Amino acid sequence: MCAALPGLLLAGFVHADGHGYVIGGGAESDTAGGRAVSVFADRGLAENTWLTGAAARTETGRGPLSLDTLYVDAGLDHWFDPAGVRIAAAYWGDKDILDSVDLRGSLYFRNDTVSLSLDYERRDFDLTFSPSLIADTRTVEFYADGIGLTSRVQAGKRVSLTINGMSYQYSRDINLQPRIEILRILSTSRLSLMNSLIDYRYSAGIEFRFGLQSVDFRLQSWQTAVDQGRVNSLAIGFLTPVSDRTDMEFRFAYDESENFGNTVSLAAYLYYFGG
């Protein structure tokens, strides 16, 4: 999922009879100069079948170290009870520097207490060296295969635990590419890192529910494939209803990075539920 999108799995809010939908949007910024806006939707097509979509625009860095990326995503989810499958396709990037076409698939199991998902992602990248950087424009193609796990456990009536991670293997050594220093712009903000060239990402969290409200805490870590710089993060989220059909989510994160220092990020998302 794109960095600018919330950690909420929207399909979980659509009615089981397939007639519900969720639409929403949000914004995020951080003290490293990153900014993002997003829209997203989830629609029930039939009983236990959902269609999801999302789009986001992210701007990070300043001046020659700026990056403006677009993210679009569409997916299909079907639950066979107790197992299910999800497939999705996405585009991410800045076509003048680095972009990718992504395919994802997940096989999952869930019941009232636990869910476990085995995730696979294939990312096909185009890295472009423009005339302003070297004499002739040149495009380098490579790919990455990612394998991961996502799990959630209902530890009590009001408490749930989540753990997830993804690790990537690249078809070529990115650090051996000529003029690879242009990719340092991918390490200027958490928003530029999450969907770019990373070796891995891991997170663990705990959520507490109080009626229709919830508070969650997450520990997260990423490592970039360009220079192996790491980011460790602590995030806090608060979800609350604001009307019969509308929820708001607020998120705060503190990051410690080897590349862009210590930063703070704030995000807000609005969800509308229809049936």
TACORZI-V623432 format. One record per residue. N is the residue number from 0. RES is the residue in one small letter. SS is DSSP state (alpha for helix, beta for strand, coil for the rest). PHI is phi in whole degrees, -180 to 180 (* if undefined). Layout:
n={N;N}
res={RES;RES}
ss={SS;SS}
phi={PHI;PHI}
This chain:
n={0;1;2;3;4;5;6;7;8;9;10;11;12;13;14;15;16;17;18;19;20;21;22;23;24;25;26;27;28;29;30;31;32;33;34;35;36;37;38;39;40;41;42;43;44;45;46;47;48;49;50;51;52;53;54;55;56;57;58;59;60;61;62;63;64;65;66;67;68;69;70;71;72;73;74;75;76;77;78;79;80;81;82;83;84;85;86;87;88;89;90;91;92;93;94;95;96;97;98;99;100;101;102;103;104;105;106;107;108;109;110;111;112;113;114;115;116;117;118;119;120;121;122;123;124;125;126;127;128;129;130;131;132;133;134;135;136;137;138;139;140;141;142;143;144;145;146;147;148;149;150;151;152;153;154;155;156;157;158;159;160;161;162;163;164;165;166;167;168;169;170;171;172;173;174;175;176;177;178;179;180;181;182;183;184;185;186;187;188;189;190;191;192;193;194;195;196;197;198;199;200;201;202;203;204;205;206;207;208;209;210;211;212;213;214;215;216;217;218;219;220;221;222;223;224;225;226;227;228;229;230;231;232;233;234;235;236;237;238;239;240;241;242;243;244;245;246;247;248;249;250;251;252;253;254;255;256;257;258;259;260;261;262;263;264;265;266;267;268;269;270;271;272;273;274}
res={m;c;a;a;l;p;g;l;l;l;a;g;f;v;h;a;d;g;h;g;y;v;i;g;g;g;a;e;s;d;t;a;g;g;r;a;v;s;v;f;a;d;r;g;l;a;e;n;t;w;l;t;g;a;a;a;r;t;e;t;g;r;g;p;l;s;l;d;t;l;y;v;d;a;g;l;d;h;w;f;d;p;a;g;v;r;i;a;a;a;y;w;g;d;k;d;i;l;d;s;v;d;l;r;g;s;l;y;f;r;n;d;t;v;s;l;s;l;d;y;e;r;r;d;f;d;l;t;f;s;p;s;l;i;a;d;t;r;t;v;e;f;y;a;d;g;i;g;l;t;s;r;v;q;a;g;k;r;v;s;l;t;i;n;g;m;s;y;q;y;s;r;d;i;n;l;q;p;r;i;e;i;l;r;i;l;s;t;s;r;l;s;l;m;n;s;l;i;d;y;r;y;s;a;g;i;e;f;r;f;g;l;q;s;v;d;f;r;l;q;s;w;q;t;a;v;d;q;g;r;v;n;s;l;a;i;g;f;l;t;p;v;s;d;r;t;d;m;e;f;r;f;a;y;d;e;s;e;n;f;g;n;t;v;s;l;a;a;y;l;y;y;f;g;g}
ss={coil;coil;coil;coil;coil;coil;coil;coil;coil;alpha;alpha;alpha;alpha;coil;coil;coil;coil;coil;coil;coil;beta;beta;beta;beta;beta;beta;beta;beta;beta;beta;coil;coil;coil;coil;beta;beta;beta;beta;beta;beta;beta;beta;beta;beta;beta;beta;coil;coil;beta;beta;beta;beta;beta;beta;beta;beta;beta;beta;beta;beta;coil;coil;alpha;alpha;alpha;coil;beta;beta;beta;beta;beta;beta;beta;beta;beta;beta;beta;beta;beta;coil;coil;coil;beta;beta;beta;beta;beta;beta;beta;beta;beta;beta;beta;beta;coil;coil;coil;beta;beta;beta;beta;beta;beta;beta;beta;beta;beta;beta;beta;beta;coil;coil;coil;beta;beta;beta;beta;beta;beta;beta;beta;beta;beta;beta;beta;beta;beta;beta;beta;coil;coil;coil;coil;coil;coil;coil;coil;beta;beta;beta;beta;beta;beta;beta;beta;beta;beta;beta;beta;beta;beta;beta;beta;beta;coil;coil;coil;coil;beta;beta;beta;beta;beta;beta;beta;beta;beta;beta;beta;beta;coil;coil;coil;alpha;alpha;alpha;coil;coil;coil;alpha;alpha;alpha;alpha;alpha;alpha;alpha;alpha;coil;coil;alpha;alpha;alpha;alpha;coil;coil;coil;coil;beta;beta;beta;beta;beta;beta;beta;beta;beta;beta;beta;beta;beta;coil;coil;beta;beta;beta;beta;beta;beta;beta;beta;beta;beta;beta;beta;coil;coil;coil;coil;coil;beta;beta;beta;beta;beta;beta;beta;beta;beta;beta;beta;beta;coil;coil;coil;coil;beta;beta;beta;beta;beta;beta;beta;beta;beta;beta;beta;beta;coil;coil;coil;beta;beta;beta;beta;beta;beta;beta;beta;beta;beta;beta;beta;beta;beta;coil}
phi={*;-64;-60;-82;-102;-73;-77;-69;-88;-63;-59;-69;-103;-88;-60;-64;-78;84;-101;-89;-152;-133;-129;-168;-161;-165;-143;-143;-147;-139;-77;-92;94;-86;-142;-150;-130;-149;-134;-157;-154;-142;-129;-77;-93;-160;-60;68;-129;-134;-111;-122;-152;-157;-149;-150;-121;-127;-123;-136;76;-142;59;-68;-102;-100;-140;-120;-117;-114;-131;-133;-150;-141;-147;-133;-129;-135;-106;-90;63;-101;-100;-154;-140;-128;-132;-156;-132;-150;-124;-141;131;-117;-63;-85;-128;-150;-145;-150;-111;-119;-125;-131;-147;-138;-115;-134;-128;-152;-142;-71;-112;-141;-134;-142;-129;-100;-116;-131;-140;-118;-120;-105;-101;-123;-105;-111;-99;-85;-59;-73;-106;-138;-63;-122;-69;-145;-117;-107;-105;-156;-139;-137;-110;-117;-125;-152;-131;-133;-139;-142;-127;-83;-82;-171;-61;-119;-126;-134;-119;-131;-140;-152;-166;-146;-123;-116;-119;-100;-75;-149;-76;-63;-69;-89;-74;-65;56;-66;-62;-65;-82;-62;-66;-75;-113;-97;-164;-60;-72;-82;-81;-59;-110;-103;-93;-122;-80;-159;-146;-136;-155;-141;-148;-137;-124;-117;-109;-129;69;-92;-104;-149;-129;-131;-126;-133;-105;-133;-149;-132;-135;-79;-81;-77;-133;60;-69;-112;-128;-113;-141;-117;-124;-129;-128;-135;-117;-148;-70;-121;-162;-62;-121;-130;-120;-122;-126;-120;-132;-128;-139;-117;-113;-115;-123;-75;-105;-113;76;-94;-135;-123;-127;-129;-144;-140;-133;-120;-121;-119;-108;-123;-148}
